[in-house]
């Protein structure tokens, strides 16, 4: 079991309140991602759940038990850090088995659990190597294996892929998702990368300045962002946000349209602009359009390739059924 409930949890450093009182429920077996810009409080919140940061107020409940005053080692949680935190003088086998040795588990059980973890993470051929002989992705798998053998109520991941290059990040992301499908254990994953959040999560918790802006599935956040902050943060490329007279035409302070919900023409359309940079990615093309009279640059995403050169005149037409409207308070208008 791995149901985690935060009840009016608060964190303060001196006079600075970094996590205002918040409530959150994480169901058993969910893959929950905390996402937000740097400094939004997501890692602090994770460390509070782990017991590595004291609470200023509120309670944390795991499977029906209040663990607010329970030390980290007794909470039944396993944490995977960005830095791997492996022992360089130990083999992979000994690194994975380390928490079991500390608990006094017998050797036969250690061997069985290490073998099972190594098999699930494709580490069987590396058990007698030391961390210095492994790639970054392999080291992270060892760190995950060390967490697996503890059979925790929940896994806590603190930006575990930040030290990996782009290709390795994609591979490890898939491996962690596959692992969740195999183990069916609660996972809480912290990242500043909203693409990771969208592709991995059952449920996303969007944070800004310690405040939960929205909780929902990736598609909930994509189709119905609660406010301007979530609208601008979730999605890649990010949503175009427009104020002024164009927004007023739709009875809103701000309107939003995602780049993929704009059509392009060289002859006519709703908004006229000038092509700036065009990013040709093969399957997609991102065109950054200036001089539309809408304020900021507008980004449009086109499936496939398109002939668009710097300085070309271009016309954009939004899909009005996909238009998002926000009021003066920044909140979504139904």
Helices and strands as residue ranges (DSSP letters): E 4-13, E 16-26, E 31-35, H 42-50, E 57-62, E 65-66, G 72-74, E 77-80, H 92-102, H 107-120, G 124-126, G 131-133, H 136-148, E 154-158, H 166-183, E 186-191, H 194-200, E 203-208, E 211-216, H 218-223, H 228-233, E 240-243, H 245-248, E 254-257, G 259-261, E 262-265, E 271-280, E 284-290, E 298-303, E 313-318, G 320-322, E 324-326
